[in-house]
Amino acid sequence: MKAVLPSDTLMAITIRNPVDRAFSHFAHFAGCDREKYTKHDKPQCFHDLVTSEMQRLEQCFTILGELNIECIHNPLNAVNKGARLVGLGLYAVFFQLWYQHFPNLCVMDVVSHGKNLEPAAHEFEQCLGISRTDARGVKDNYGVDWKNISHISQAQKFEPMYDLTRRMLEEFYKPYNQMLCHMVPHTCEWEWVRKSFD
């Protein structure tokens, strides 16, 4: 991208709680060994996959250095869509490189708004420098009822992850969410980033 886009390009990026992102990624892409797991063992399968990936990431960071993006793209030669459940949520690793090339980044968390995406639409407008010249609502401007967006997540079709898995992932992400807060200060206000400082 940096080869074809000027450095003053305005980028709008949406991210979400990395723990929830990992489980959603698992629901869409990660397959479980059918000989080892039944269809009712999805939470255990997820737990085992993320535990294994966290170990690979920590080993790779020890070898190649903290925040080395190659550890995410190629976690010790384990590249496949299901092998990066955890790594793709290490947003600070990506942003350290993105900000070098595209300093005009707008970072948003639209998922936290739930079905009411009208605040997110306003945030997106602010990011793009769009100022309203009339009193029309977001729905009138875009023809979308942003207050009632219906979306059925693949992850909702599964039994939820174990509480143990969630706590383990939250602990793993803590230092990276703290880095994100320092890189992108307004993210410090987001609940899942704030929890990383507890």
Salt bridges, closest charged atoms under 4 A:
ASP20 OD1 - ARG166 NH2 2.84
GLU118 OE2 - HIS122 NE2 3.91
GLU118 OE1 - LYS147 NZ 3.63
GLU123 OE1 - HIS113 NE2 3.99
GLU125 OE1 - HIS122 ND1 3.43
GLU125 OE1 - ARG132 NH2 2.77
ASP134 OD2 - ARG136 NE 3.30
GLU170 OE2 - LYS195 NZ 3.48
GLU171 OE1 - LYS174 NZ 3.56
